[in-house]
Amino acid sequence: MEAPFLNILAVSALVLLVSVTGGVVYLTLMEWRDRRLLEQEKREMRRSSPKQR
């Protein structure tokens, strides 16, 4: 009786671990992409704006 319960518990823990890890990887990649796009946008704004004196 204990073995099936422990197997289900172990599988559930593994699924949760994979889900949380996947979420962290996704959020990290999105943050990296957003930061890169923001830096690119700032560079383009500096190029296109006239220099003030």
mmCIF file of the N, C-alpha and C atoms, coordinates in Angstrom:
data_MODEL
# 
_entry.id   MODEL 
# 
loop_
_atom_site.group_PDB 
_atom_site.id 
_atom_site.type_symbol 
_atom_site.label_atom_id 
_atom_site.label_alt_id 
_atom_site.label_comp_id 
_atom_site.label_asym_id 
_atom_site.label_entity_id 
_atom_site.label_seq_id 
_atom_site.pdbx_PDB_ins_code 
_atom_site.Cartn_x 
_atom_site.Cartn_y 
_atom_site.Cartn_z 
_atom_site.occupancy 
_atom_site.B_iso_or_equiv 
_atom_site.pdbx_formal_charge 
_atom_site.auth_seq_id 
_atom_site.auth_comp_id 
_atom_site.auth_asym_id 
_atom_site.auth_atom_id 
_atom_site.pdbx_PDB_model_num 
ATOM 1   N N  . MET A 1 1  ? 0.826  -1.196 0.000   1.00 0.00 ? 1  MET A N  1 
ATOM 2   C CA . MET A 1 1  ? 0.000  0.000  0.000   1.00 0.00 ? 1  MET A CA 1 
ATOM 3   C C  . MET A 1 1  ? 0.866  1.254  0.000   1.00 0.00 ? 1  MET A C  1 
ATOM 4   N N  . GLU A 1 2  ? 2.005  1.230  0.666   1.00 0.00 ? 2  GLU A N  1 
ATOM 5   C CA . GLU A 1 2  ? 2.859  2.416  0.721   1.00 0.00 ? 2  GLU A CA 1 
ATOM 6   C C  . GLU A 1 2  ? 3.555  2.690  -0.603  1.00 0.00 ? 2  GLU A C  1 
ATOM 7   N N  . ALA A 1 3  ? 3.963  1.648  -1.303  1.00 0.00 ? 3  ALA A N  1 
ATOM 8   C CA . ALA A 1 3  ? 4.739  1.816  -2.537  1.00 0.00 ? 3  ALA A CA 1 
ATOM 9   C C  . ALA A 1 3  ? 3.991  2.619  -3.598  1.00 0.00 ? 3  ALA A C  1 
ATOM 10  N N  . PRO A 1 4  ? 2.728  2.319  -3.917  1.00 0.00 ? 4  PRO A N  1 
ATOM 11  C CA . PRO A 1 4  ? 2.038  3.130  -4.936  1.00 0.00 ? 4  PRO A CA 1 
ATOM 12  C C  . PRO A 1 4  ? 1.912  4.603  -4.515  1.00 0.00 ? 4  PRO A C  1 
ATOM 13  N N  . PHE A 1 5  ? 1.642  4.833  -3.243  1.00 0.00 ? 5  PHE A N  1 
ATOM 14  C CA . PHE A 1 5  ? 1.516  6.209  -2.751  1.00 0.00 ? 5  PHE A CA 1 
ATOM 15  C C  . PHE A 1 5  ? 2.838  6.955  -2.907  1.00 0.00 ? 5  PHE A C  1 
ATOM 16  N N  . LEU A 1 6  ? 3.936  6.297  -2.568  1.00 0.00 ? 6  LEU A N  1 
ATOM 17  C CA . LEU A 1 6  ? 5.245  6.938  -2.689  1.00 0.00 ? 6  LEU A CA 1 
ATOM 18  C C  . LEU A 1 6  ? 5.616  7.167  -4.148  1.00 0.00 ? 6  LEU A C  1 
ATOM 19  N N  . ASN A 1 7  ? 5.231  6.233  -5.006  1.00 0.00 ? 7  ASN A N  1 
ATOM 20  C CA . ASN A 1 7  ? 5.498  6.418  -6.433  1.00 0.00 ? 7  ASN A CA 1 
ATOM 21  C C  . ASN A 1 7  ? 4.732  7.622  -6.980  1.00 0.00 ? 7  ASN A C  1 
ATOM 22  N N  . ILE A 1 8  ? 3.467  7.740  -6.614  1.00 0.00 ? 8  ILE A N  1 
ATOM 23  C CA . ILE A 1 8  ? 2.658  8.877  -7.057  1.00 0.00 ? 8  ILE A CA 1 
ATOM 24  C C  . ILE A 1 8  ? 3.246  10.172 -6.505  1.00 0.00 ? 8  ILE A C  1 
ATOM 25  N N  . LEU A 1 9  ? 3.654  10.159 -5.264  1.00 0.00 ? 9  LEU A N  1 
ATOM 26  C CA . LEU A 1 9  ? 4.251  11.338 -4.645  1.00 0.00 ? 9  LEU A CA 1 
ATOM 27  C C  . LEU A 1 9  ? 5.556  11.726 -5.342  1.00 0.00 ? 9  LEU A C  1 
ATOM 28  N N  . ALA A 1 10 ? 6.377  10.757 -5.676  1.00 0.00 ? 10 ALA A N  1 
ATOM 29  C CA . ALA A 1 10 ? 7.648  11.023 -6.357  1.00 0.00 ? 10 ALA A CA 1 
ATOM 30  C C  . ALA A 1 10 ? 7.407  11.574 -7.756  1.00 0.00 ? 10 ALA A C  1 
ATOM 31  N N  . VAL A 1 11 ? 6.463  11.014 -8.471  1.00 0.00 ? 11 VAL A N  1 
ATOM 32  C CA . VAL A 1 11 ? 6.158  11.498 -9.817  1.00 0.00 ? 11 VAL A CA 1 
ATOM 33  C C  . VAL A 1 11 ? 5.601  12.916 -9.747  1.00 0.00 ? 11 VAL A C  1 
ATOM 34  N N  . SER A 1 12 ? 4.732  13.170 -8.775  1.00 0.00 ? 12 SER A N  1 
ATOM 35  C CA . SER A 1 12 ? 4.173  14.514 -8.613  1.00 0.00 ? 12 SER A CA 1 
ATOM 36  C C  . SER A 1 12 ? 5.277  15.528 -8.302  1.00 0.00 ? 12 SER A C  1 
ATOM 37  N N  . ALA A 1 13 ? 6.179  15.152 -7.430  1.00 0.00 ? 13 ALA A N  1 
ATOM 38  C CA . ALA A 1 13 ? 7.292  16.043 -7.087  1.00 0.00 ? 13 ALA A CA 1 
ATOM 39  C C  . ALA A 1 13 ? 8.163  16.321 -8.317  1.00 0.00 ? 13 ALA A C  1 
ATOM 40  N N  . LEU A 1 14 ? 8.405  15.314 -9.123  1.00 0.00 ? 14 LEU A N  1 
ATOM 41  C CA . LEU A 1 14 ? 9.207  15.481 -10.334 1.00 0.00 ? 14 LEU A CA 1 
ATOM 42  C C  . LEU A 1 14 ? 8.503  16.400 -11.333 1.00 0.00 ? 14 LEU A C  1 
ATOM 43  N N  . VAL A 1 15 ? 7.208  16.217 -11.505 1.00 0.00 ? 15 VAL A N  1 
ATOM 44  C CA . VAL A 1 15 ? 6.442  17.069 -12.424 1.00 0.00 ? 15 VAL A CA 1 
ATOM 45  C C  . VAL A 1 15 ? 6.469  18.523 -11.946 1.00 0.00 ? 15 VAL A C  1 
ATOM 46  N N  . LEU A 1 16 ? 6.288  18.734 -10.659 1.00 0.00 ? 16 LEU A N  1 
ATOM 47  C CA . LEU A 1 16 ? 6.332  20.091 -10.115 1.00 0.00 ? 16 LEU A CA 1 
ATOM 48  C C  . LEU A 1 16 ? 7.715  20.711 -10.281 1.00 0.00 ? 16 LEU A C  1 
ATOM 49  N N  . LEU A 1 17 ? 8.745  19.933 -10.045 1.00 0.00 ? 17 LEU A N  1 
ATOM 50  C CA . LEU A 1 17 ? 10.113 20.425 -10.201 1.00 0.00 ? 17 LEU A CA 1 
ATOM 51  C C  . LEU A 1 17 ? 10.384 20.853 -11.638 1.00 0.00 ? 17 LEU A C  1 
ATOM 52  N N  . VAL A 1 18 ? 9.972  20.036 -12.581 1.00 0.00 ? 18 VAL A N  1 
ATOM 53  C CA . VAL A 1 18 ? 10.170 20.358 -13.990 1.00 0.00 ? 18 VAL A CA 1 
ATOM 54  C C  . VAL A 1 18 ? 9.357  21.597 -14.375 1.00 0.00 ? 18 VAL A C  1 
ATOM 55  N N  . SER A 1 19 ? 8.135  21.696 -13.871 1.00 0.00 ? 19 SER A N  1 
ATOM 56  C CA . SER A 1 19 ? 7.280  22.848 -14.177 1.00 0.00 ? 19 SER A CA 1 
ATOM 57  C C  . SER A 1 19 ? 7.877  24.139 -13.639 1.00 0.00 ? 19 SER A C  1 
ATOM 58  N N  . VAL A 1 20 ? 8.317  24.124 -12.403 1.00 0.00 ? 20 VAL A N  1 
ATOM 59  C CA . VAL A 1 20 ? 8.899  25.327 -11.796 1.00 0.00 ? 20 VAL A CA 1 
ATOM 60  C C  . VAL A 1 20 ? 10.199 25.704 -12.503 1.00 0.00 ? 20 VAL A C  1 
ATOM 61  N N  . THR A 1 21 ? 11.023 24.731 -12.816 1.00 0.00 ? 21 THR A N  1 
ATOM 62  C CA . THR A 1 21 ? 12.270 25.001 -13.526 1.00 0.00 ? 21 THR A CA 1 
ATOM 63  C C  . THR A 1 21 ? 11.988 25.588 -14.900 1.00 0.00 ? 21 THR A C  1 
ATOM 64  N N  . GLY A 1 22 ? 11.024 25.031 -15.593 1.00 0.00 ? 22 GLY A N  1 
ATOM 65  C CA . GLY A 1 22 ? 10.639 25.559 -16.903 1.00 0.00 ? 22 GLY A CA 1 
ATOM 66  C C  . GLY A 1 22 ? 10.141 26.992 -16.798 1.00 0.00 ? 22 GLY A C  1 
ATOM 67  N N  . GLY A 1 23 ? 9.374  27.295 -15.769 1.00 0.00 ? 23 GLY A N  1 
ATOM 68  C CA . GLY A 1 23 ? 8.883  28.651 -15.568 1.00 0.00 ? 23 GLY A CA 1 
ATOM 69  C C  . GLY A 1 23 ? 9.999  29.634 -15.308 1.00 0.00 ? 23 GLY A C  1 
ATOM 70  N N  . VAL A 1 24 ? 10.956 29.239 -14.511 1.00 0.00 ? 24 VAL A N  1 
ATOM 71  C CA . VAL A 1 24 ? 12.094 30.109 -14.213 1.00 0.00 ? 24 VAL A CA 1 
ATOM 72  C C  . VAL A 1 24 ? 12.920 30.357 -15.474 1.00 0.00 ? 24 VAL A C  1 
ATOM 73  N N  . VAL A 1 25 ? 13.138 29.322 -16.261 1.00 0.00 ? 25 VAL A N  1 
ATOM 74  C CA . VAL A 1 25 ? 13.889 29.478 -17.511 1.00 0.00 ? 25 VAL A CA 1 
ATOM 75  C C  . VAL A 1 25 ? 13.134 30.410 -18.457 1.00 0.00 ? 25 VAL A C  1 
ATOM 76  N N  . TYR A 1 26 ? 11.830 30.227 -18.574 1.00 0.00 ? 26 TYR A N  1 
ATOM 77  C CA . TYR A 1 26 ? 11.014 31.075 -19.447 1.00 0.00 ? 26 TYR A CA 1 
ATOM 78  C C  . TYR A 1 26 ? 11.093 32.543 -19.012 1.00 0.00 ? 26 TYR A C  1 
ATOM 79  N N  . LEU A 1 27 ? 10.904 32.798 -17.729 1.00 0.00 ? 27 LEU A N  1 
ATOM 80  C CA . LEU A 1 27 ? 10.948 34.180 -17.242 1.00 0.00 ? 27 LEU A CA 1 
ATOM 81  C C  . LEU A 1 27 ? 12.330 34.800 -17.428 1.00 0.00 ? 27 LEU A C  1 
ATOM 82  N N  . THR A 1 28 ? 13.370 34.027 -17.239 1.00 0.00 ? 28 THR A N  1 
ATOM 83  C CA . THR A 1 28 ? 14.730 34.527 -17.429 1.00 0.00 ? 28 THR A CA 1 
ATOM 84  C C  . THR A 1 28 ? 14.972 34.893 -18.890 1.00 0.00 ? 28 THR A C  1 
ATOM 85  N N  . LEU A 1 29 ? 14.533 34.036 -19.806 1.00 0.00 ? 29 LEU A N  1 
ATOM 86  C CA . LEU A 1 29 ? 14.713 34.321 -21.226 1.00 0.00 ? 29 LEU A CA 1 
ATOM 87  C C  . LEU A 1 29 ? 13.908 35.539 -21.661 1.00 0.00 ? 29 LEU A C  1 
ATOM 88  N N  . MET A 1 30 ? 12.696 35.692 -21.163 1.00 0.00 ? 30 MET A N  1 
ATOM 89  C CA . MET A 1 30 ? 11.872 36.846 -21.524 1.00 0.00 ? 30 MET A CA 1 
ATOM 90  C C  . MET A 1 30 ? 12.482 38.142 -20.988 1.00 0.00 ? 30 MET A C  1 
ATOM 91  N N  . GLU A 1 31 ? 13.024 38.091 -19.778 1.00 0.00 ? 31 GLU A N  1 
ATOM 92  C CA . GLU A 1 31 ? 13.659 39.272 -19.195 1.00 0.00 ? 31 GLU A CA 1 
ATOM 93  C C  . GLU A 1 31 ? 14.909 39.643 -19.983 1.00 0.00 ? 31 GLU A C  1 
ATOM 94  N N  . TRP A 1 32 ? 15.687 38.665 -20.405 1.00 0.00 ? 32 TRP A N  1 
ATOM 95  C CA . TRP A 1 32 ? 16.883 38.898 -21.205 1.00 0.00 ? 32 TRP A CA 1 
ATOM 96  C C  . TRP A 1 32 ? 16.507 39.516 -22.551 1.00 0.00 ? 32 TRP A C  1 
ATOM 97  N N  . ARG A 1 33 ? 15.460 38.967 -23.181 1.00 0.00 ? 33 ARG A N  1 
ATOM 98  C CA . ARG A 1 33 ? 15.016 39.484 -24.468 1.00 0.00 ? 33 ARG A CA 1 
ATOM 99  C C  . ARG A 1 33 ? 14.518 40.924 -24.339 1.00 0.00 ? 33 ARG A C  1 
ATOM 100 N N  . ASP A 1 34 ? 13.715 41.198 -23.310 1.00 0.00 ? 34 ASP A N  1 
ATOM 101 C CA . ASP A 1 34 ? 13.200 42.545 -23.109 1.00 0.00 ? 34 ASP A CA 1 
ATOM 102 C C  . ASP A 1 34 ? 14.319 43.542 -22.855 1.00 0.00 ? 34 ASP A C  1 
ATOM 103 N N  . ARG A 1 35 ? 15.299 43.160 -22.062 1.00 0.00 ? 35 ARG A N  1 
ATOM 104 C CA . ARG A 1 35 ? 16.433 44.044 -21.776 1.00 0.00 ? 35 ARG A CA 1 
ATOM 105 C C  . ARG A 1 35 ? 17.217 44.337 -23.055 1.00 0.00 ? 35 ARG A C  1 
ATOM 106 N N  . ARG A 1 36 ? 17.421 43.304 -23.875 1.00 0.00 ? 36 ARG A N  1 
ATOM 107 C CA . ARG A 1 36 ? 18.142 43.475 -25.135 1.00 0.00 ? 36 ARG A CA 1 
ATOM 108 C C  . ARG A 1 36 ? 17.384 44.397 -26.082 1.00 0.00 ? 36 ARG A C  1 
ATOM 109 N N  . LEU A 1 37 ? 16.066 44.221 -26.187 1.00 0.00 ? 37 LEU A N  1 
ATOM 110 C CA . LEU A 1 37 ? 15.263 45.087 -27.049 1.00 0.00 ? 37 LEU A CA 1 
ATOM 111 C C  . LEU A 1 37 ? 15.252 46.527 -26.548 1.00 0.00 ? 37 LEU A C  1 
ATOM 112 N N  . LEU A 1 38 ? 15.199 46.716 -25.246 1.00 0.00 ? 38 LEU A N  1 
ATOM 113 C CA . LEU A 1 38 ? 15.219 48.061 -24.673 1.00 0.00 ? 38 LEU A CA 1 
ATOM 114 C C  . LEU A 1 38 ? 16.549 48.753 -24.965 1.00 0.00 ? 38 LEU A C  1 
ATOM 115 N N  . GLU A 1 39 ? 17.648 48.033 -24.827 1.00 0.00 ? 39 GLU A N  1 
ATOM 116 C CA . GLU A 1 39 ? 18.962 48.609 -25.129 1.00 0.00 ? 39 GLU A CA 1 
ATOM 117 C C  . GLU A 1 39 ? 19.070 48.968 -26.607 1.00 0.00 ? 39 GLU A C  1 
ATOM 118 N N  . GLN A 1 40 ? 18.534 48.118 -27.472 1.00 0.00 ? 40 GLN A N  1 
ATOM 119 C CA . GLN A 1 40 ? 18.552 48.390 -28.905 1.00 0.00 ? 40 GLN A CA 1 
ATOM 120 C C  . GLN A 1 40 ? 17.714 49.633 -29.217 1.00 0.00 ? 40 GLN A C  1 
ATOM 121 N N  . GLU A 1 41 ? 16.562 49.756 -28.578 1.00 0.00 ? 41 GLU A N  1 
ATOM 122 C CA . GLU A 1 41 ? 15.705 50.915 -28.783 1.00 0.00 ? 41 GLU A CA 1 
ATOM 123 C C  . GLU A 1 41 ? 16.395 52.197 -28.317 1.00 0.00 ? 41 GLU A C  1 
ATOM 124 N N  . LYS A 1 42 ? 17.085 52.136 -27.184 1.00 0.00 ? 42 LYS A N  1 
ATOM 125 C CA . LYS A 1 42 ? 17.809 53.316 -26.688 1.00 0.00 ? 42 LYS A CA 1 
ATOM 126 C C  . LYS A 1 42 ? 18.900 53.733 -27.667 1.00 0.00 ? 42 LYS A C  1 
ATOM 127 N N  . ARG A 1 43 ? 19.623 52.742 -28.228 1.00 0.00 ? 43 ARG A N  1 
ATOM 128 C CA . ARG A 1 43 ? 20.668 53.052 -29.201 1.00 0.00 ? 43 ARG A CA 1 
ATOM 129 C C  . ARG A 1 43 ? 20.088 53.733 -30.437 1.00 0.00 ? 43 ARG A C  1 
ATOM 130 N N  . GLU A 1 44 ? 18.945 53.234 -30.909 1.00 0.00 ? 44 GLU A N  1 
ATOM 131 C CA . GLU A 1 44 ? 18.309 53.826 -32.084 1.00 0.00 ? 44 GLU A CA 1 
ATOM 132 C C  . GLU A 1 44 ? 17.823 55.241 -31.786 1.00 0.00 ? 44 GLU A C  1 
ATOM 133 N N  . MET A 1 45 ? 17.323 55.476 -30.585 1.00 0.00 ? 45 MET A N  1 
ATOM 134 C CA . MET A 1 45 ? 16.856 56.803 -30.210 1.00 0.00 ? 45 MET A CA 1 
ATOM 135 C C  . MET A 1 45 ? 18.026 57.786 -30.171 1.00 0.00 ? 45 MET A C  1 
ATOM 136 N N  . ARG A 1 46 ? 19.169 57.341 -29.673 1.00 0.00 ? 46 ARG A N  1 
ATOM 137 C CA . ARG A 1 46 ? 20.346 58.212 -29.622 1.00 0.00 ? 46 ARG A CA 1 
ATOM 138 C C  . ARG A 1 46 ? 20.820 58.575 -31.024 1.00 0.00 ? 46 ARG A C  1 
ATOM 139 N N  . ARG A 1 47 ? 20.754 57.619 -31.947 1.00 0.00 ? 47 ARG A N  1 
ATOM 140 C CA . ARG A 1 47 ? 21.183 57.862 -33.316 1.00 0.00 ? 47 ARG A CA 1 
ATOM 141 C C  . ARG A 1 47 ? 20.253 58.830 -34.041 1.00 0.00 ? 47 ARG A C  1 
ATOM 142 N N  . SER A 1 48 ? 18.949 58.663 -33.835 1.00 0.00 ? 48 SER A N  1 
ATOM 143 C CA . SER A 1 48 ? 17.986 59.451 -34.605 1.00 0.00 ? 48 SER A CA 1 
ATOM 144 C C  . SER A 1 48 ? 17.720 60.830 -34.027 1.00 0.00 ? 48 SER A C  1 
ATOM 145 N N  . SER A 1 49 ? 17.968 61.018 -32.745 1.00 0.00 ? 49 SER A N  1 
ATOM 146 C CA . SER A 1 49 ? 17.676 62.325 -32.143 1.00 0.00 ? 49 SER A CA 1 
ATOM 147 C C  . SER A 1 49 ? 18.791 63.317 -32.494 1.00 0.00 ? 49 SER A C  1 
ATOM 148 N N  . PRO A 1 50 ? 18.397 64.563 -32.811 1.00 0.00 ? 50 PRO A N  1 
ATOM 149 C CA . PRO A 1 50 ? 19.433 65.569 -33.127 1.00 0.00 ? 50 PRO A CA 1 
ATOM 150 C C  . PRO A 1 50 ? 20.214 65.939 -31.871 1.00 0.00 ? 50 PRO A C  1 
ATOM 151 N N  . LYS A 1 51 ? 21.480 66.207 -32.050 1.00 0.00 ? 51 LYS A N  1 
ATOM 152 C CA . LYS A 1 51 ? 22.317 66.562 -30.899 1.00 0.00 ? 51 LYS A CA 1 
ATOM 153 C C  . LYS A 1 51 ? 22.026 67.992 -30.490 1.00 0.00 ? 51 LYS A C  1 
ATOM 154 N N  . GLN A 1 52 ? 21.810 68.176 -29.200 1.00 0.00 ? 52 GLN A N  1 
ATOM 155 C CA . GLN A 1 52 ? 21.519 69.510 -28.700 1.00 0.00 ? 52 GLN A CA 1 
ATOM 156 C C  . GLN A 1 52 ? 22.791 70.155 -28.164 1.00 0.00 ? 52 GLN A C  1 
ATOM 157 N N  . ARG A 1 53 ? 22.908 71.451 -28.381 1.00 0.00 ? 53 ARG A N  1 
ATOM 158 C CA . ARG A 1 53 ? 24.082 72.166 -27.889 1.00 0.00 ? 53 ARG A CA 1 
ATOM 159 C C  . ARG A 1 53 ? 23.678 73.260 -26.960 1.00 0.00 ? 53 ARG A C  1 
# 
